[in-house]
Amino acid sequence: MSGYRAARQKGDLDQAIMGYAEALLRGMNHPPMNILTFEHLTRALVTRFNDFGAREDLDHIISYFRHLSNLPLGAAGIKRLNVLHGLVIALRSRFEVGGRLEDIEDLISLLRHVITMIPPGTDGYRFFACNLASAWRKKYEQTDESEDLTEAISRYRAVLTSCPLDHPSRPLYLSNLAEVLMSRLERSGNPNDAQDVATLRQQLLDLLDKEHPDRIRYREVLLLCPPDHESKDTLLENLAFSLTSRFEYFGRMGCLEEAISLYRAALRLCPRGHPRRQESLRGLANVMHLRCLRTHSIEDLEESINLGRDNLALTPPGYRMRPQMLYNLSVGLQIQYTWTGDMGYVEEGIEHLYEASKLVKSGHPHSRRILHLLSLNLIHRFKRRGADTDITEAIKHYRNLIALIPEGHPEVSSMLSNLAGCLRFNFSRTGDAEHLEESIALYRSAIKYPFSNARDRLVAAKNWTALSLLQRAIDLGPIVQTRHEYISGRDIEHLRSLPMDAASYAIESHAHEEAIEMLEQGRALLWSGMRSLRTPLDHLRGVDKSLADEFTEISQALEAIITATDVRDFVQTPAGTDGDGVAIGRKDTFARDLAEKCRLSGELDKVVLRIQALPGFENFWRPVSFRHLQTAAIGGPVVIINLSEYRSDILIVRSNHPVVQIPTPTNFFHTVTKLAHQLSETRKTHLLESKKYDRVLRQTLEELSELVGRPVAKRLMELGIPEQSRIWFCPTSVLASLPIHAAGPISSHIKRYLCDINVCSYTPSLSALIASRSRTLSGPASGQPSLLIVGQPDKYLSGVDPETRSIECLVDSGSVTRITGEAATPENVIAHLPMHPWVHFACHGMLQPGRPFESSFLLQHNIHLTLLRIAKAHVPTAELAFLAACHTAELTEDGTPDEVLHLTAAMQFSGFRSVIGTMWAMVDEDGQDLSEYFYGKMFAAGAQVVSYEKSARALRHATQKLRAKMGISLERWVNFVHYGA
């Protein structure tokens, strides 16, 4: 043996084994010496198996160790526990190679005997007890019997309980128990197991957050280990595994890089034919996969896949780990397909997964994962090639999976959603309404499934059906306030993020156009619902006037109900009675209104079906496609910022160009949420001109510069969009409350904000921007538009009169109508709006927290012109509204930011193409200054046409002039924003 240890030549090892065998034959009459020689022979066979992997050696080793264990070992100076340890390792190795259930049962029986020989609480006891727990776990993986898993959990828990808190092996025991509990969680979905796993992982996290004795020991041993030591590859792998665990818990790339180097070194020590080469291949493939997920390096992914292929080639068909290896390789192939679109990876994955599915017992958690990934690959192939067999096979697999998963398991929700998606594809292919109906029912079940987690709800929400259900639920309210109360209610709080979460899922899948369609259908639902009742009918009127008139009549009746300030606004009977004078309550009136709304909706649906039957009107009143939404960017790029806790992204929409994605930092969601909360909370305690608020606002703009401003400005330049171009922002969620237009400073050498680099506007949705451009004007295309000025001065607004007079001086006095004082009533203002394409409000703006439709302009005698009253107005000739009042573009506290319910949006909805508003309270004197700068720019000398389309640039000019004044704080010029065309 000494010759083999020195030269590592197999011939020397074979010769030593033959020598031991011959010595046994010669020394039959010397029992102690025979026992020692027999032990040496067995150990030599162990060495040959470890180094060269001869299966027949393993069978002899087990047989010899069994024989040795029955001999009087003490006389030969051999410890019985060492022999039993050798037998444990040999039985475990034969099970790993062949997967024979008899071997694992023999191992369990042997270990039960061994632990009775060792004092409890010692390291030796814990070592063998841990091996016994591991054997039960391996038996469970083979049999799928829950009793085996329960036994493994019980054994691991006992080992952990006996281990001191500062023991070097405690992290291993924590990890083992967490893994088997995770297996039971995957099987049954027991929430108690989920809590235990979280607790154990936190304890493990605390222990790993420092240099652990195991890693120190591995490093020290490696330093002392000769380059050709037979166990050096194992030591390298142990240290690499420890570093990989550290990376997985803390995300420290240095640990992962070191682990990769160590696995590469271990692989070099295990050339082809080496029995431990598979372990090194598997470890290196795993860490390369982890690095590719972090860096998105396609080279790392390719190396991981090739290592997996090499490992699989070394694996015999009956090897028990082969299904897991096939699955792991298929996961990498799936990612490669997602990144490259190469169908070859899908084909290879399907082949591997079919093989794996035949090797695993039906119903086992491994089987569920395999069939799920197989179904996803079949769907990919169906989408590309349209083979009916692929989608039929995927549907069959998902039905089987749902039947196999126990009730109460969190996976049920995701499987329901996946089956619904398959049926939706089938409906698209066959037009079979039953598939569509079942798909809708399955999505509803997936969303409402009581044991689903947030991720599974997201998967369900990514589909049009889930969003349609939300829209349908909102439509149940007869008036717009009840719809808002439904949206903002706690009962569906978890659903409010569905559009953004769904879009984030689509973006993850590189489906940018679908993501934008989802955002459009799922946000600003109240405005879009009311806007649909004002659909332009000029084309329809030319084809079928009576049908257009019928649609108009029903739409107007519905709008009267929906936009009612109170349920009694549209009741024709005397207040408090029915038609016969019988007293009725509010609840009865509400029920009657709801019934009327449902009746009208049914009639309108029938009219819409008749319209859709006309040639050329097939898409009338259907959700708009991305191609139509893309026309919103005809005047310049629209920057959509999707905010979701799963992932956030910036999408740039341009006309006739693909969507451009700008990835965001991983902390984007939490940072933005914190900024919005911080700014809002500071305003509650610090009023206008507060140094504290100014400081918080400055910090907010600097953060927004890093998160949004710089990336957007840089990408627009790369796309060839020059500075000073117009751009539109369409922010989602709490981003709608932040001044993105003023993000900055952008550049360090010159103090420029984003609004200095580009002319920034906002839009609640792409449809709102399209509508702002699509309305037909009946007024003149040239000359000066007429202007309505609504002013209401008081002791707090002494600047209103100078402001309105200065505007009159800049505009042709013959085209100005001024309503102030006693004339400034809501009825008078609403009556004058259709007479003037431009309007300027100079009065108080009021917010009503939690009731955005009651936000208002305060007019004569403290009477309110509310947001809802403005929304009911229909002003087809409207062009520009300047709202020089407080809070006109501010969202109410505790509102729903994605509904964009503020006065500026209401003016835009009522017909105004461009609207200027304020994000918070404004200083009185700024009204006069900003108006002079703004209208001076709009009516500049030499202007042939004064157009609302110049209002965004004029506002930018005005705020820059205001900013240049001495003593103007940051919040005063940031306050003013532009919405619309």
PAKOL-700212 format. One record per residue (C-alpha): x, y, z. Coordinates in steps of 0.02 Angstrom, whole numbers, padded with zeros to 5 digits, always signed. Layout:
N
XYZ ...
! end
This chain:
981
+00000+00000+00000 +00145+00119+00034 +00197+00105-00148 +00022+00151-00206 +00013+00299-00088 +00176+00364-00159 +00147+00338-00346 -00045+00322-00357 -00026+00179-00483 -00173+00058-00490 -00055-00088-00518 +00023-00058-00349 -00149-00059-00268 -00200-00219-00357 -00038-00302-00302 -00068-00250-00121 -00244-00323-00124 -00177-00487-00195 -00043-00490-00059 -00172-00469+00080 -00277-00610+00006 -00128-00727-00005 -00076-00684+00174 -00250-00733+00233 -00234-00902+00149 -00063-00932+00227 -00109-00877+00403 -00263-00981+00435 -00201-01035+00609 -00165-00858+00676 -00338-00783+00712 -00283-00612+00778 -00164-00588+00631 -00296-00649+00509 -00421-00524+00577 -00297-00381+00556 -00251-00438+00379 -00435-00457+00335 -00465-00277+00395 -00317-00216+00289 -00388-00307+00137 -00558-00227+00163 -00482-00053+00181 -00380-00080+00023 -00538-00126-00071 -00618+00033-00002 -00473+00134-00073 -00489+00051-00243 -00676+00084-00248 -00656+00266-00195 -00518+00299-00323 -00577+00192-00470 -00762+00156-00438 -00766-00033-00467 -00943-00087-00419 -00891-00267-00382 -00770-00202-00250 -00916-00120-00159 -01008-00285-00146 -00852-00368-00072 -00825-00223+00048 -00999-00241+00121 -00980-00427+00137 -00810-00413+00220 -00864-00276+00342 -01014-00382+00393 -00898-00529+00423 -00774-00422+00521 -00912-00353+00632 -00947-00530+00695 -00764-00568+00739 -00675-00539+00906 -00596-00375+00851 -00523-00327+01020 -00389-00461+01009 -00326-00381+00847 -00332-00203+00917 -00472-00151+00801 -00616-00042+00865 -00785-00117+00822 -00859+00056+00797 -00733+00091+00658 -00785-00068+00567 -00969-00025+00586 -00931+00150+00522 -00851+00074+00368 -01004-00036+00341 -01118+00117+00357 -01021+00210+00222 -01018+00057+00108 -01205+00026+00121 -01241+00210+00091 -01125+00210-00062 -01209+00057-00137 -01379+00137-00113 -01317+00298-00196 -01253+00198-00345 -01394+00074-00366 -01543+00144-00271 -01586-00026-00195 -01715-00006-00057 -01642-00158+00034 -01478-00064+00059 -01560+00086+00141 -01665-00027+00252 -01507-00123+00304 -01423+00044+00337 -01566+00101+00450 -01561-00062+00547 -01371-00051+00567 -01374+00130+00625 -01511+00094+00752 -01393-00037+00825 -01240+00076+00819 -01316+00221+00916 -01356+00102+01060 -01167+00076+01080 -01126+00261+01103 -01166+00376+01250 -01302+00502+01202 -01250+00685+01189 -01075+00648+01123 -01009+00699+00952 -01001+00517+00900 -01182+00488+00946 -01237+00643+00850 -01135+00589+00698 -01220+00419+00685 -01391+00487+00735 -01377+00616+00595 -01334+00475+00474 -01488+00379+00534 -01599+00532+00503 -01519+00550+00331 -01555+00366+00293 -01740+00391+00336 -01741+00543+00223 -01665+00443+00078 -01792+00306+00107 -01932+00434+00096 -01862+00499-00067 -01870+00320-00131 -02040+00268-00063 -02136+00433-00046 -02207+00365+00119 -02251+00506+00239 -02204+00397+00389 -02023+00390+00328 -02018+00580+00314 -02093+00599+00488 -01959+00483+00558 -01822+00584+00473 -01890+00746+00546 -01901+00670+00720 -01722+00607+00710 -01651+00771+00644 -01745+00867+00778 -01672+00756+00914 -01496+00782+00847 -01518+00971+00845 -01591+00972+01021 -01438+00880+01089 -01314+00997+01002 -01239+01143+01102 -01273+01317+01033 -01089+01351+00998 -01050+01181+00921 -00963+01188+00750 -01087+01064+00675 -01243+01158+00729 -01264+01247+00560 -01263+01076+00474 -01398+01010+00591 -01503+01168+00569 -01490+01153+00381 -01535+00968+00381 -01691+00993+00486 -01745+01143+00381 -01726+01041+00221 -01834+00895+00279 -01966+01013+00347 -01963+01098+00178 -01993+00928+00097 -02147+00903+00207 -02203+01081+00168 -02192+01044-00018 -02291+00885+00009 -02431+00947+00122 -02420+01137+00127 -02431+01138+00317 -02410+01321+00375 -02331+01263+00539 -02189+01187+00440 -02169+01352+00347 -02149+01443+00512 -02024+01314+00576 -01922+01326+00416 -01916+01516+00430 -01859+01506+00612 -01723+01377+00575 -01659+01477+00426 -01649+01634+00531 -01548+01539+00663 -01436+01472+00525 -01419+01647+00455 -01360+01712+00623 -01228+01576+00635 -01167+01597+00457 -01144+01784+00475 -00968+01758+00537 -00819+01651+00493 -00876+01482+00554 -00755+01354+00632 -00794+01230+00493 -00726+01348+00360 -00574+01390+00467 -00542+01203+00491 -00559+01167+00304 -00439+01308+00261 -00311+01249+00390 -00319+01069+00330 -00302+01124+00148 -00145+01223+00190 -00068+01067+00270 -00133+00946+00136 -00003+00886+00006 -00050+00923-00175 -00076+00738-00215 -00171+00692-00056 -00313+00570-00095 -00442+00674+00001 -00394+00846-00061 -00538+00853-00186 -00661+00815-00046 -00587+00952+00065 -00600+01076-00079 -00782+01029-00109 -00825+01044+00075 -00755+01220+00086 -00837+01266-00080 -01006+01202-00018 -00988+01304+00142 -00949+01462+00041 -01095+01428-00076 -01213+01419+00074 -01144+01585+00133 -01179+01662-00037 -01357+01594-00042 -01397+01672+00127 -01304+01837+00111 -01282+01863-00076 -01096+01899-00059 -01018+01877-00230 -00844+01854-00156 -00901+01692-00074 -00974+01629-00239 -00817+01673-00338 -00708+01579-00213 -00826+01430-00217 -00812+01424-00407 -00621+01424-00396 -00623+01284-00267 -00743+01176-00369 -00634+01201-00523 -00482+01146-00423 -00576+00993-00359 -00629+00948-00537 -00449+00956-00596 -00406+00826-00464 -00545+00712-00530 -00504+00672-00712 -00616+00566-00822 -00641+00396-00743 -00619+00461-00566 -00761+00397-00452 -00789+00569-00373 -00791+00666-00536 -00982+00675-00533 -00984+00765-00365 -00864+00896-00431 -00961+00917-00593 -01124+00936-00497 -01052+01064-00376 -00971+01169-00512 -01130+01163-00619 -01231+01225-00471 -01118+01375-00430 -01106+01424-00614 -01297+01421-00621 -01305+01531-00466 -01184+01656-00542 -01278+01664-00707 -01439+01705-00613 -01350+01849-00527 -01250+01918-00675 -01363+01863-00820 -01205+01797-00904 -01251+01681-01047 -01074+01610-01042 -01098+01555-00861 -01265+01477-00907 -01190+01383-01054 -01051+01316-00945 -01176+01260-00813 -01279+01169-00945 -01126+01084-01021 -01067+01027-00849 -01241+00956-00818 -01234+00864-00983 -01063+00792-00939 -01127+00738-00769 -01279+00655-00847 -01169+00559-00970 -01078+00480-00823 -01241+00428-00738 -01308+00250-00765 -01494+00239-00810 -01542+00165-00640 -01450+00291-00532 -01573+00359-00405 -01515+00540-00425 -01538+00537-00614 -01715+00613-00611 -01651+00760-00509 -01503+00783-00626 -01618+00779-00777 -01730+00909-00694 -01585+01024-00646 -01517+01019-00823 -01690+01057-00893 -01705+01210-00780 -01547+01281-00858 -01611+01240-01033 -01774+01330-00993 -01680+01488-00944 -01571+01474-01100 -01727+01466-01208 -01799+01619-01120 -01639+01716-01154 -01606+01658-01332 -01773+01599-01403 -01685+01444-01475 -01813+01303-01484 -01673+01174-01477 -01662+01201-01290 -01849+01169-01271 -01836+01007-01371 -01690+00946-01265 -01781+00993-01105 -01938+00899-01157 -01835+00744-01194 -01749+00749-01024 -01910+00784-00930 -02005+00642-01012 -01866+00525-00956 -01867+00598-00780 -02057+00582-00766 -02044+00394-00798 -01914+00371-00661 -02010+00455-00519 -02161+00389-00427 -02322+00480-00470 -02374+00607-00340 -02200+00630-00266 -02150+00815-00249 -02008+00783-00371 -02137+00716-00494 -02242+00875-00476 -02093+00986-00515 -02044+00880-00665 -02219+00877-00739 -02241+01064-00711 -02079+01106-00803 -02123+00980-00939 -02292+01066-00963 -02210+01238-00974 -02094+01172-01111 -02241+01096-01204 -02329+01265-01196 -02173+01351-01265 -02171+01228-01409 -02357+01249-01439 -02339+01438-01449 -02202+01422-01579 -02264+01275-01681 -02450+01262-01641 -02454+01072-01619 -02621+01022-01543 -02542+00874-01454 -02428+00989-01352 -02565+01096-01276 -02675+00942-01249 -02532+00854-01160 -02498+01007-01051 -02682+01017-01001 -02680+00831-00955 -02524+00854-00846 -02596+01003-00753 -02761+00913-00721 -02663+00766-00650 -02555+00881-00543 -02707+00969-00468 -02784+00800-00426 -02623+00740-00343 -02586+00894-00235 -02667+00882-00063 -02802+01010-00019 -02730+01158+00075 -02563+01152-00015 -02504+01323-00080 -02456+01246-00248 -02640+01219-00292 -02661+01403-00335 -02517+01408-00460 -02572+01245-00542 -02750+01312-00560 -02680+01466-00643 -02570+01365-00760 -02714+01252-00812 -02820+01407-00842 -02684+01476-00955 -02679+01315-01057 -02867+01319-01079 -02857+01500-01134 -02731+01450-01267 -02847+01310-01319 -02992+01431-01333 -02886+01543-01446 -02852+01391-01555 -03025+01311-01560 -03147+01449-01513 -03231+01326-01393 -03325+01433-01267 -03318+01295-01136 -03128+01314-01127 -03146+01501-01100 -03279+01479-00964 -03174+01348-00872 -03021+01461-00887 -03113+01606-00806 -03177+01494-00666 -03002+01425-00634 -02924+01599-00626 -03057+01651-00502 -03019+01497-00396 -02832+01532-00406 -02852+01710-00344 -02973+01664-00204 -02881+01506-00150 -02859+01535+00038 -02687+01454+00051 -02606+01542-00097 -02455+01654-00072 -02420+01823-00151 -02316+01750-00292 -02455+01630-00343 -02583+01770-00342 -02465+01866-00455 -02459+01722-00579 -02648+01715-00581 -02657+01903-00598 -02547+01910-00752 -02691+01851-00857 -02823+01957-00937 -02959+01859-00852 -02903+01908-00677 -02901+02090-00727 -03071+02072-00810 -03140+02002-00648 -03079+02155-00555 -03160+02269-00685 -03323+02171-00675 -03323+02181-00486 -03302+02369-00493 -03445+02383-00617 -03564+02317-00484 -03571+02489-00402 -03708+02600-00473 -03617+02766-00446 -03437+02816-00459 -03413+02848-00272 -03465+02670-00232 -03345+02608-00364 -03205+02706-00284 -03254+02644-00112 -03243+02467-00180 -03071+02495-00256 -03002+02581-00102 -03082+02459+00020 -02981+02339+00125 -03073+02188+00055 -02979+02202-00109 -02823+02291-00047 -02718+02144-00105 -02795+02158-00279 -02750+02341-00307 -02572+02296-00353 -02629+02161-00477 -02599+02263-00636 -02422+02312-00582 -02382+02137-00518 -02451+02059-00675 -02349+02178-00782 -02192+02136-00683 -02222+01952-00721 -02243+01990-00907 -02085+02097-00907 -01992+01954-00824 -02044+01850-00975 -01990+01989-01095 -02173+02018-01145 -02161+02207-01139 -02310+02242-01251 -02422+02127-01149 -02361+02213-00990 -02415+02382-01057 -02585+02314-01109 -02608+02245-00933 -02564+02411-00852 -02684+02501-00967 -02828+02383-00932 -02798+02372-00745 -02763+02555-00698 -02869+02714-00699 -03021+02601-00706 -03145+02735-00653 -03090+02859-00786 -03078+02727-00922 -03249+02658-00876 -03330+02830-00892 -03227+02873-01046 -03295+02719-01135 -03469+02796-01121 -03405+02944-01222 -03335+02842-01366 -03329+02947-01527 -03464+02886-01647 -03433+02989-01804 -03385+02838-01909 -03528+02733-01841 -03652+02873-01870 -03604+02872-02054 -03639+02685-02066 -03791+02663-01952 -03859+02824-01876 -04000+02741-01778 -03879+02619-01695 -03762+02762-01650 -03907+02860-01576 -03962+02708-01475 -03785+02686-01406 -03779+02871-01362 -03947+02871-01274 -03905+02721-01164 -03728+02784-01130 -03793+02953-01072 -03920+02870-00958 -03784+02761-00884 -03668+02908-00861 -03805+03003-00769 -03814+02860-00644 -03627+02831-00631 -03581+03014-00606 -03721+03053-00484 -03658+03153-00334 -03782+03058-00226 -03900+02916-00263 -04048+03037-00253 -03978+03151-00389 -04063+03054-00526 -04219+02989-00434 -04370+03069-00516 -04490+03042-00369 -04498+03162-00221 -04361+03138-00094 -04406+03005+00032 -04555+02929-00064 -04586+02813-00209 -04699+02854-00356 -04854+02826-00249 -04791+02935-00107 -04743+02784-00001 -04592+02818+00109 -04432+02733+00054 -04259+02728+00128 -04089+02765+00053 -04051+02579+00044 -04208+02548-00062 -04163+02692-00178 -03987+02624-00195 -04054+02452-00240 -04170+02528-00371 -04026+02627-00446 -03919+02472-00450 -04056+02376-00539 -04077+02517-00666 -03890+02523-00694 -03886+02334-00724 -04033+02347-00844 -03949+02485-00944 -03784+02391-00946 -03873+02239-01017 -03954+02344-01152 -03788+02426-01194 -03704+02255-01208 -03835+02203-01336 -03809+02363-01436 -03620+02338-01432 -03640+02161-01500 -03745+02230-01644 -03612+02362-01679 -03473+02232-01675 -03569+02131-01804 -03550+02274-01929 -03405+02258-02053 -03257+02361-01991 -03322+02374-01812 -03266+02203-01748 -03153+02282-01615 -03277+02414-01558 -03272+02434-01368 -03145+02293-01346 -02985+02314-01244 -02862+02411-01351 -02708+02326-01419 -02530+02384-01394 -02523+02443-01574 -02661+02568-01535 -02586+02616-01367 -02420+02648-01452 -02496+02796-01544 -02491+02889-01378 -02306+02915-01413 -02333+03002-01579 -02283+03169-01502 -02134+03098-01406 -02085+02951-01297 -02194+02897-01152 -02098+02834-01000 -02199+02707-00901 -02130+02666-00729 -02202+02504-00661 -02186+02487-00473 -02206+02313-00401 -02131+02227-00250 -02081+02081-00363 -01983+02185-00487 -01994+02365-00548 -01950+02426-00722 -01947+02580-00831 -02023+02555-01004 -02001+02682-01145 -02140+02678-01275 -02105+02757-01444 -02214+02759-01599 -02159+02629-01728 -02018+02562-01619 -02002+02415-01498 -02024+02449-01313 -01861+02489-01225 -01836+02422-01049 -01726+02504-00918 -01696+02386-00770 -01701+02461-00596 -01602+02421-00437 -01668+02282-00327 -01713+02408-00191 -01814+02519-00311 -01986+02472-00243 -01942+02495-00060 -01843+02655-00091 -01983+02737-00190 -02114+02683-00062 -02007+02756+00077 -01982+02920-00019 -02169+02942-00049 -02210+02906+00133 -02071+03020+00198 -02125+03166+00089 -02308+03145+00136 -02273+03130+00323 -02158+03282+00322 -02292+03388+00240 -02416+03344+00377 -02308+03428+00509 -02217+03561+00406 -02314+03688+00302 -02262+03796+00154 -02086+03868+00152 -02028+03747+00287 -01840+03716+00289 -01871+03537+00346 -01988+03503+00200 -01867+03587+00080 -01728+03473+00142 -01834+03315+00125 -01893+03368-00048 -01713+03400-00102 -01662+03227-00042 -01812+03152-00132 -01765+03235-00297 -01585+03177-00279 -01642+02997-00249 -01763+03009-00397 -01618+03070-00502 -01521+02911-00469 -01672+02796-00484 -01760+02876-00634 -01686+03040-00695 -01510+02988-00746 -01558+02817-00820 -01699+02893-00923 -01597+03042-00985 -01452+02928-01032 -01562+02802-01123 -01656+02937-01220 -01491+03006-01282 -01437+02831-01334 -01600+02813-01431 -01563+02972-01527 -01695+03079-01441 -01615+03252-01425 -01621+03361-01271 -01768+03482-01258 -01885+03352-01335 -02054+03324-01256 -02075+03169-01150 -02222+03103-01049 -02217+03009-00884 -02347+02878-00840 -02301+02825-00662 -02390+02688-00566 -02434+02665-00383 -02357+02789-00259 -02240+02855-00395 -02390+02957-00454 -02369+03065-00298 -02184+03105-00327 -02114+03249-00433 -02021+03143-00561 -02011+03289-00683 -01895+03382-00562 -01779+03235-00525 -01605+03302-00505 -01484+03377-00514 -01446+03262-00661 -01272+03324-00704 -01138+03372-00578 -01048+03511-00674 -01207+03606-00719 -01354+03604-00598 -01490+03539-00714 -01647+03447-00669 -01736+03324-00781 -01861+03459-00833 -01714+03565-00893 -01655+03426-01009 -01825+03380-01079 -01999+03457-01079 -02092+03344-00958 -02277+03307-00950 -02383+03176-00862 -02527+03066-00915 -02636+02953-00806 -02638+02822-00944 -02594+02800-01127 -02779+02804-01172 -02800+02972-01085 -02657+03045-01189 -02729+02973-01349 -02899+03047-01306 -02818+03217-01276 -02758+03217-01455 -02904+03133-01542 -03050+03249-01503 -03110+03355-01647 -03111+03541-01618 -03252+03647-01684 -03162+03811-01651 -03041+03902-01766 -02870+03830-01803 -02784+03999-01799 -02789+04162-01702 -02811+04187-01516 -02926+04070-01417 -03052+04143-01298 -03008+04129-01114 -03120+04106-00962 -03046+04171-00799 -03123+04107-00638 -03059+04204-00487 -03111+04205-00306 -03004+04322-00199 -03013+04328-00009 -02903+04386+00133 -02786+04238+00104 -02782+04258-00085 -02748+04444-00107 -02648+04406-00264 -02796+04342-00365 -02850+04513-00431 -02673+04565-00486 -02652+04392-00563 -02812+04401-00667 -02778+04581-00720 -02602+04537-00779 -02673+04395-00884 -02800+04514-00964 -02657+04630-01010 -02567+04488-01101 -02720+04421-01190 -02833+04514-01311 -02963+04585-01191 -03100+04550-01318 -03074+04364-01300 -03073+04359-01109 -03223+04324-00996 -03194+04352-00812 -03304+04272-00677 -03267+04331-00501 -03360+04378-00343 -03547+04346-00339 -03544+04277-00517 -03422+04138-00470 -03547+04000-00438 -03525+03818-00492 -03675+03829-00608 -03610+03986-00694 -03435+03918-00715 -03497+03752-00788 -03613+03847-00906 -03468+03954-00972 -03342+03812-00997 -03409+03759-01169 -03397+03940-01230 -03209+03953-01203 -03073+03829-01256 -02958+03899-01123 -02992+03922-00937 -02889+03992-00793 -02938+03957-00612 -02868+04070-00474 -02947+04018-00310 -02931+03895-00166 -02910+03712-00208 -02976+03591-00077 -02936+03409-00039 -03053+03286+00047 -02947+03142+00115 -03022+02974+00071 -03157+03055-00039 -03067+03114-00195 -03227+03150-00292 -03263+03289-00167 -03098+03378-00203 -03149+03549-00265 -03122+03731-00312 -03190+03846-00176 -03300+03978-00257 -03418+04116-00196 -03497+04093-00023 -03384+03943+00006 -03479+03838-00120 -03377+03695-00194 -03358+03655-00378 -03314+03471-00354 -03209+03353-00456 -03363+03248-00495 -03460+03400-00556 -03317+03443-00673 -03305+03263-00734 -03491+03266-00779 -03461+03416-00892 -03432+03375-01075 -03331+03510-01160 -03286+03452-01337 -03206+03620-01383 -03093+03625-01229 -02906+03647-01253 -02809+03717-01105 -02844+03733-00919 -02724+03823-00799 -02770+03778-00620 -02680+03908-00513 -02750+03835-00352 -02683+03724-00215 -02682+03534-00227 -02755+03521-00402 -02639+03379-00455 -02620+03305-00280 -02687+03134-00235 -02790+03123-00078 -02717+03036+00073 -02767+02852+00088 -02827+02857-00091 -02789+02741-00235 -02645+02820-00332 -02672+02717-00488 -02845+02790-00510 -02766+02966-00525 -02916+03052-00446 -02875+03237-00437 -02942+03399-00512 -02814+03403-00652 -02865+03231-00713 -03049+03280-00701 -03020+03431-00812 -02928+03320-00936 -03071+03195-00935 -03203+03329-00962 -03118+03378-01125 -02965+03488-01093 -02818+03429-01195 -02684+03510-01087 -02699+03547-00902 -02579+03633-00782 -02597+03586-00599 -02509+03590-00431 -02440+03444-00331 -02470+03528-00162 -02515+03698-00088 -02451+03851-00182 -02392+04022-00124 -02517+04159-00169 -02391+04274-00254 -02329+04134-00367 -02497+04136-00457 -02466+04310-00527 -02282+04280-00568 -02308+04113-00651 -02460+04174-00749 -02363+04322-00818 -02218+04211-00870 -02332+04077-00942 -02454+04185-01042 -02312+04299-01094 -02231+04150-01176 -02394+04085-01250 -02443+04255-01325 -02267+04307-01371 -02253+04442-01505 -02254+04373-01680 -02347+04213-01638 -02461+04173-01785 -02553+04033-01695 -02576+04020-01506 -02594+03834-01473 -02620+03732-01316 -02482+03618-01384 -02356+03750-01332 -02417+03749-01151 -02292+03619-01087 -02144+03721-01152 -02223+03881-01088 -02244+03806-00914 -02063+03747-00916 -02010+03925-00964 -02118+03998-00825 -02051+03884-00688 -01872+03919-00742 -01906+04106-00729 -01988+04081-00559 -01841+03976-00502 -01721+04114-00548 -01805+04238-00430 -01714+04275-00268 -01778+04178-00118 -01885+04052-00212 -01881+03885-00121 -01872+03719-00211 -02052+03668-00176 -02123+03826-00256 -02064+03792-00433 -02069+03601-00423 -02253+03616-00378 -02318+03649-00555 -02349+03504-00674 -02418+03481-00850 -02542+03345-00899 -02600+03296-01073 -02553+03339-01250 
! end
